[in-house]
Amino acid sequence: MGNLYFENNAGTFLVSHRKALSHHMPESHFHSTYEIYYLMSGHRAFFIQDRTITINEGDLVVIAPNILHRTTNAERPKHERLIINMHERLFSPDGSHQDVFRPLLERDYLVLKHSLRSRQPIETLVGAMIQEMQERRKGFELFAQTLAQQLLVTCCRHFMQHDAEPMASPSPMHERVSEIVRHINEHYMEELSLHLLADRFYISPYYLSRSFKEATGFAFVEYVNSVRIKEAKKLLENTSMKVNLIARKVGFGSVTHFGRVFRSVTGNAPLHYRSKE
């Protein structure tokens, strides 16, 4: 139905606008940037970190770096959304953003649900962002970054004034899966199989497999691998630990298997991240 996409050469700033009749994110998703997701119309099922929530027209989600997330179709799949990815180093050169951005910096994600009245400042900034990225006049990237910063300031101000209500799970099944996801997030370095977790949580492997996919959008093994690779990527970027030790530390018995899964999840070999800095 129409789309717009821009990513700078450094990978620190990305803008994507899409109208779609239906869309399931095809793969695991985490990155080193903050993500702003604004749903302009429709409804989406949104898995973030350890739970699935339903977001509606006018809702805005901000996700911290290296947090697994995925959107899938809700009951009515037609939607329009704007996504902005921005690296923290673009926020302010002197760290002056840390006070106003505190609600964001201290959490894995924020979900803001706006009334029609409170949406107006957001709609104005989003409209200006889309226009700027469509026209791409001289200085458009810098201008768009200032709009993204204004979006984040607006969100953090709203959060500090109104706080956020706890997000309820759509169903008891989703809450049960969230409990299992939290266990995986905490014990990813240990042996984790469908049958072991089914026994631990007193459910059948078939029910766990089916409900896990329904609630999160991930197949069970895909999610476990994504969590392990996310942790491995952080170790590669922030330590000098050898690759074979990292593979074992995050739960892989074979460094060859680790390398194969790492490439399938990130699109790169492990040493690509070791040499980035």
Residue pairs with C-beta under 8 A, 6 or more apart in sequence:
1 18
1 19
1 20
1 21
2 18
2 19
3 16
3 17
3 18
3 19
3 20
4 15
4 16
4 17
4 18
4 130
4 133
4 134
5 14
5 15
5 16
5 17
6 14
6 15
6 16
6 133
6 136
6 141
6 144
7 13
7 14
7 15
8 14
8 141
10 87
11 33
11 87
12 33
12 86
12 87
12 89
12 90
13 33
13 84
13 85
13 86
13 87
13 90
13 141
13 144
13 145
13 148
14 33
14 83
14 84
14 85
14 86
15 82
15 83
15 84
15 85
15 129
15 133
15 144
16 82
16 83
16 84
17 80
17 81
17 82
17 83
17 130
17 133
18 80
18 81
19 79
19 80
20 77
20 78
20 79
20 80
21 77
21 78
22 73
22 77
22 78
23 71
23 73
23 77
23 79
24 71
24 72
24 73
24 217
25 70
25 71
25 72
25 217
27 265
28 68
28 70
28 218
28 222
28 223
28 225
28 226
28 229
28 265
29 68
29 69
29 70
30 65
30 66
30 67
30 68
30 69
30 226
30 230
31 65
31 66
31 85
32 65
32 66
32 87
33 65
33 85
33 86
33 87
33 88
34 62
34 63
34 64
34 65
34 85
34 86
34 87
34 88
34 104
34 152
35 61
35 62
35 63
35 69
35 83
35 84
35 85
36 60
36 61
36 62
36 82
36 83
36 84
36 85
36 86
36 148
36 151
36 152
36 155
37 46
37 60
37 61
37 62
37 63
37 71
37 81
37 82
37 83
38 59
38 60
38 61
38 81
38 82
38 83
38 122
38 126
38 151
39 55
39 56
39 57
39 58
39 59
39 60
39 79
39 80
39 81
40 57
40 79
40 80
40 81
40 82
40 126
41 57
41 78
41 79
41 80
42 56
42 57
42 74
42 76
42 77
42 78
42 79
42 80
42 81
43 54
43 55
43 56
43 57
43 74
43 75
43 76
43 79
44 54
44 55
44 71
44 72
44 73
44 74
44 79
44 81
45 52
45 53
45 54
45 71
45 72
45 73
45 74
45 217
46 52
46 53
46 54
46 55
46 61
46 69
46 70
46 71
47 68
47 69
47 70
47 71
47 72
47 215
47 216
47 217
47 218
48 61
48 63
48 67
48 68
48 69
48 108
48 109
49 67
49 68
49 69
49 108
49 109
49 181
49 185
50 178
50 181
50 182
50 185
51 167
51 169
51 174
51 175
51 178
51 181
52 169
52 170
52 174
52 177
52 178
52 215
52 216
52 217
53 111
53 167
53 169
53 170
54 74
54 170
55 61
55 111
55 113
56 113
58 113
58 114
58 115
58 116
58 119
58 122
59 111
59 112
59 113
59 114
60 111
60 112
60 114
60 122
60 151
60 155
61 109
61 110
61 111
61 112
62 104
62 109
62 110
62 112
62 152
62 155
63 69
63 108
63 109
64 104
64 105
64 107
64 108
64 109
65 88
66 230
66 233
66 234
67 108
67 109
68 223
68 226
68 227
68 230
69 109
70 216
70 217
70 218
71 217
72 217
82 126
82 129
82 130
84 129
84 148
84 151
86 145
86 148
86 152
90 145
90 149
91 97
91 101
91 149
91 152
97 149
98 105
100 153
100 156
100 157
101 152
101 153
101 156
102 156
103 110
103 156
103 159
103 160
104 110
104 152
104 155
104 156
104 159
110 155
110 156
110 159
110 164
111 164
111 167
112 155
112 158
112 159
112 164
113 165
114 122
114 158
118 158
121 154
122 151
122 154
125 147
125 150
125 151
125 154
126 151
128 147
129 144
129 147
129 148
129 151
132 140
132 143
132 144
132 147
133 140
133 144
169 175
169 178
173 211
173 214
173 215
174 215
176 201
176 203
176 211
177 211
177 212
177 215
177 216
178 215
179 201
180 197
180 201
180 208
180 212
181 216
181 223
183 197
183 200
183 201
184 192
184 197
184 223
184 224
184 227
185 227
188 224
188 227
188 228
188 231
188 250
188 251
189 228
189 231
189 249
189 250
189 251
190 251
191 251
192 224
192 251
194 205
194 208
194 209
194 220
194 221
195 205
197 208
197 220
198 204
198 205
198 207
198 208
201 208
208 220
209 219
209 220
212 218
212 219
212 220
212 223
213 219
213 220
216 223
218 226
224 251
225 261
225 265
226 265
228 250
228 251
228 252
228 261
229 250
229 261
229 262
229 265
229 266
231 250
232 246
232 247
232 249
232 250
232 258
232 262
232 270
233 262
233 266
233 273
235 241
235 246
235 249
235 250
236 243
236 246
236 270
236 271
236 273
236 274
237 273
237 274
237 276
237 277
241 249
243 255
243 258
243 259
243 270
243 271
243 274
244 255
246 258
246 270
247 254
247 255
247 258
247 259
250 258
252 258
252 261
258 270
259 269
259 270
262 268
262 269
262 270
263 269
266 272
266 273
